[in-house]
């Protein structure tokens, strides 16, 4: 899993995401910065929704409750001075995604 240090996001989009999916971007940042994250996440390149930038999807468990699995879309906005992750969306993983994630973790 990529190391995530600093985060940014659009505040309006974060509010809409919380209302629609019940997941805050603050929680998404906690999941992405989880120091035990190497044991739980599945990262993939998001070919379908790139829109001129490289986007990634991370399916990972919440550090406070590993039974909570989030699916987070993000892009790398790092500069020479800082590693910055821009959160684009976050939601609970579907049952199908959870099953696929569990299989990938088992295969590691």
C-alpha positions, 0 to 999 in steps of 0.5 A, spaced: 500 500 500 502 506 498 504 511 504 499 516 505 501 522 509 497 529 507 490 529 505 486 534 501 479 534 498 473 539 496 469 541 502 463 541 498 464 534 495 466 531 502 459 534 505 455 531 499 459 524 500 457 524 507 450 525 506 450 520 500 454 514 503 455 516 510 462 516 510 466 522 511 473 524 508 476 524 515 475 517 516 477 515 509 484 519 510 484 515 517 483 508 513 489 510 508 494 512 513 493 506 517 500 504 519 497 497 519 494 498 512 499 493 509 495 487 512 488 489 509 488 493 503 487 492 496 489 497 491 487 498 484 488 503 478 481 506 476 482 505 469 474 507 468 474 514 471 481 517 470 478 524 467 486 526 465 489 524 472 491 517 475 486 515 480 486 509 484 481 505 488 483 502 495 479 497 499 481 497 506 478 496 513 477 501 518 483 501 523 478 501 529 473 496 527 476 491 521 469 489 519 468 496 516 471 495 509 471 502 505 472 503 498 476 509 497 477 513 490 483 518 490 489 521 486 496 523 488 497 530 488 504 530 491 509 535 490 517 535 491 515 538 498 510 533 500 506 527 499 499 529 498 493 524 497 486 527 494 480 524 496 475 523 491 470 519 494 469 514 500 463 509 501 462 502 504 464 496 500 459 492 497 458 485 499 461 483 492 467 487 493 468 485 501 468 478 498 473 480 492 478 483 497 478 478 502 480 473 496 486 478 494 488 478 501 488 471 502 492 470 496 497 475 498 
